[in-house]
Amino acid sequence: MFSKIYKIFLTTSLALIILRIFCFQVLKGDYYREMSLNNYLRVLPLSGYRGNILDRYGRELAGNRLNFSIQVLPDRVKNRDEIFNVINKELGVSVEDLKRSYKLKFKAPFAPLTLVSDVDFEKALFLKEKYRDISGLLISENIKRYYPFGSVASHLLGYLGEISEEELRELKPYGYRFSSYIGKNGAEKEFEPYLKGSDGGMLVKVDNQGKIIEVLSQQDPKRGLDVYLTIDLDLQQKAEELLAPYVGCFIAMDVESGEVITAVSSPNFNPNIFISSDNHKILKLLRSAENPLLNRTIQGEYPLGSVFKLLIAAAALESNAINPGDRFFCPGYFKYGKHDYKCWKSSGHNWQDLRQAIAHSCNVYFYNTGLKTGIDSIIYYADLFGFGRKTGIDLPYEKDGFLPSPAWKVKEKKEHWYPGDTINLSIGQGYLLVSPMQVVRFIAALANDGTLLKPKICSSISGEATYKEEAEILSVAIKNIKFIKRSMKDAVNSSTGTGQIAKVSPVIAGKTGTAQVALGKSHAWFGGFAPYDAPRIAFLAFVEHGGGGGYVSARIVKEFLNYYYKKSEL
Amino acid sequence: MNKRFDILICYVLIIFLIGIMNLYSASYNFAGSYIMRQSIWFLASLFVGFGVSFIGTRRILNLGLIFYVISLLLLILVLILPAEGSTHRWIKFGFINIQPSEVMKFSLPIFLVSVFYYSNFESSFSFIMPLLFTFLAAILIAKEPDLGGSLMLFPSVIAFFMLKKVKLRKALPWIIAGLIMVPILYFNLKPYQKSRILTFVNPDLDPLGAGYTLMQSKIAVGSGGIVGKGWLKGAQGQLRFLPESHTDFVFPVFAEEWGFLGVIVLLGLYLLMLRRMHSIASRRKDGASGMLLNLFLVTISVQIIVNICMTIGVLPIVGLPLPFFSYGGSDLMVTVVMIALFFRDK
């Protein structure tokens, strides 16, 4: 009996074992092989550096620096309070702040979350050594974006931010991950696809401790491409300095290529703040009443004032509404219907021809001219010279400005277009809104005798020119443009011109503008080109509520040009 | 001298050689010369086994009580001696460690046969003496704690009663008593032992704790596939995902590296060995020594089956070595000496 039972026991047991192992190894072998691979194979991402952003001479405006940060891996954390206390003790960050940023930044249990960044090198090494046993605490070194000149050219450079969930959904195929940084504005956003390096990775074999035993394969990360901007750092810094006391902007553009040599929007901001974990500073920036994040050169929309007279002059001459010699009498006001429209000079300019009227910025002359030219021609030429539409500059979030029309007024305001509207538009007031970039482009089109350029901020990407020539040669008579340019020269250089403050040598041409606004002092404009004889740059200074006559702006231009000329001589 | 060559020695040698080759792989990334020590133990075991086979079953059966008493004293001694880690399993004699539970595994069958061979178990009450001695030893071993070693005493006592051809009717009260004991015993288990049993019932309960071992063991076996990953190439074992890969979980290392075909060959060899042992034991003319050999046979069989079953999730994980495969001198010695007794007719 025993023998029988033993044999049954032995054979059934072995049969059972073989059946079970057959099931594991043969039927579910692939499944367990997969499990085994998952066990010991890990993919370690290696981040590719972002490309640098440089000025036209290759000076670094945005680069990369080594940075240490304290991260936690949520699913490895055993005792969260212990980690908070350690960080509090060593770095003095309050536990409440840590708790808050933990909550704020938590995305997924497996996604490392940065609690403190910018830990200095020595401290990072010390912490790494001392707290290696705390589960879930990581002292990680990473490459961080760095803007060596701080707020200089901040609006052109833009800034980085952590990728949003929508962006991630869209961009995941392009190698973005949780908590990747991505360009949010400026060149950082516009050229994101070039600047971003491609991440590499290592396929490694690890043991049960997660220790790397062997690197099975490695794909090196690729550095992003360098983006060369058209700006000149020296001129940019000078202009930033000149604009610093004001809210406004300054642009200088190459009149042949459309390259933006300088573009300042004031107030500016320090893009380094967005990469730090300092949420207070970021919030302060976002909430500031002066809106420092706004790039006033392309996102500001303002009434233009007298600078628009140049466009009226062009429209009038082109449509043959007046001849350059036609004269109008300015008694200091212009009576139309029941209304009196004032000239800025209440004593009047007496008889003026077009050249004098531009140099003296006589309102009454342009009231007459505007009415003679007619709203349709004004709109046609304003559109031709690029008002009311984007310039197409290679920066994100550009605004259109606004060019009014009778059809618009009927539709939106349910009112007819009155001659009074034309009169207001003739001196750049009323419904017209412009972005400073549109204005400088218009002036450049005068300076180069009728070519409307597409402004550009990027000259090349990693040495390869990216720009397609997209200039429009306008069908306007060169003699008319030359006439306007001569008048602009007088505005700065004649003894009675309105822009004398900006008089420099070599001779320049310019036009002042005072845009009246509903609240506060007028906006001060001054636009022109230099040198007069062989124009190289068109420029525009704009100061919000800078006061009448465009003096503030003209003074900025003068300082800038003195510097520009001196630099050109060197 | 009726001693003769038996094919059994070949099976043992082949299995041991496969075992030592597998142990080489299982301990490949460990410091220390496991292979060397295991080989020395094996040679020593052959030497001792050779001597024991000269003494013969008959004479050893005369010493049953002495064997039991010495083993019991060793079990008490190991509990008195200071713990190593948190367990009392080994007694150090110079440079060798002795595992008293292994000694008891060898002594208890001898004791049962020598003392109770002529007892007739007519009444249920008469069962009490063998059971009492078995439980006494089992409890001491369980105290170490070593659940596997403790449970390994029961196959021989159960086989003993079966060989004594006791009536099932008479044994019934004890079987019922045993079943009642199970929950009581369960509550006296150490927490890690309980969790092993719990995770056997539901492995997902604690995938990083007690379930981890079983999970990794299954992955090791399963990922071996039909032909295996090759010697020294099993990722589970080599990269140390598999705990205890050189002792209790040495079988998954083999299954991972040699696959289903290797497993078939190994189980075939074990089967041949056990069948040969069975036929020798059955043909033994002397009833008492035949009975003793059968008890040894059952002990070794159950140990092989339970070890493999626990690594593939058929039985809960109890610490138990795989004969000739797991690293450990005491078990190797005891197994070899048990088998050595099959080589002599007396």
Contacts between the chains, C-beta under 8 A, distances in Angstrom:
chain1	res1	chain2	res2	distance
A	1	B	162	7.2
A	1	B	165	6.6
A	2	B	159	7.1
A	2	B	162	5.0
A	2	B	163	5.1
A	2	B	165	8.0
A	2	B	294	6.7
A	3	B	278	7.2
A	3	B	282	5.9
A	5	B	162	6.6
A	6	B	159	7.9
A	6	B	278	6.6
A	6	B	294	7.7
A	6	B	297	7.5
A	6	B	298	6.9
A	6	B	301	7.6
A	7	B	278	7.6
A	9	B	301	7.7
A	10	B	271	7.4
A	10	B	274	6.2
A	10	B	275	8.0
A	10	B	301	6.0
A	10	B	305	7.9
A	13	B	305	4.6
A	13	B	309	7.7
A	14	B	267	5.8
A	14	B	270	7.9
A	14	B	271	6.1
A	14	B	305	7.5
A	16	B	309	7.9
A	16	B	314	6.9
A	17	B	267	6.8
A	17	B	305	7.1
A	17	B	308	5.4
A	17	B	309	6.5
A	17	B	312	7.1
A	17	B	314	7.3
A	18	B	263	7.5
A	18	B	264	7.1
A	18	B	267	6.4
A	20	B	312	5.2
A	20	B	313	8.0
A	20	B	314	6.0
A	21	B	221	6.3
A	21	B	255	6.7
A	21	B	260	6.5
A	21	B	263	5.4
A	21	B	312	6.2
A	22	B	260	6.5
A	24	B	218	6.6
A	24	B	221	5.0
A	24	B	222	4.0
A	24	B	312	6.6
A	25	B	221	6.5
A	25	B	222	6.0
A	25	B	224	5.4
A	25	B	225	5.5
A	25	B	226	6.4
A	25	B	255	7.0
A	25	B	259	6.1
A	25	B	260	4.3
A	25	B	263	7.3
A	26	B	225	7.4
A	26	B	226	5.8
A	26	B	260	5.6
A	28	B	222	5.7
A	29	B	222	6.1
A	29	B	223	7.1
A	29	B	224	7.5
A	29	B	225	4.0
A	29	B	226	6.8
A	31	B	222	6.8
A	32	B	218	6.9
A	32	B	219	5.2
A	32	B	221	7.4
A	32	B	222	2.6
A	32	B	223	4.3
A	33	B	222	7.4
A	33	B	223	4.5
A	33	B	225	6.5
A	35	B	219	4.7
A	35	B	222	7.4
A	35	B	223	6.8
A	36	B	219	5.2
A	36	B	220	7.5
A	36	B	222	7.9
A	36	B	223	3.8
A	36	B	235	5.6
A	36	B	236	6.0
A	39	B	216	7.7
A	39	B	219	6.5
A	39	B	235	7.1
A	39	B	236	7.1
A	39	B	239	7.7
A	39	B	241	5.5
A	40	B	235	5.0
A	40	B	239	5.1
A	40	B	241	6.9
A	205	B	235	7.7
A	205	B	239	7.0
A	206	B	239	7.2
A	207	B	239	4.4
A	207	B	240	5.2
A	207	B	241	7.5
A	208	B	239	6.5
A	208	B	240	4.7
A	208	B	241	4.8
A	209	B	240	7.8
A	213	B	239	6.4
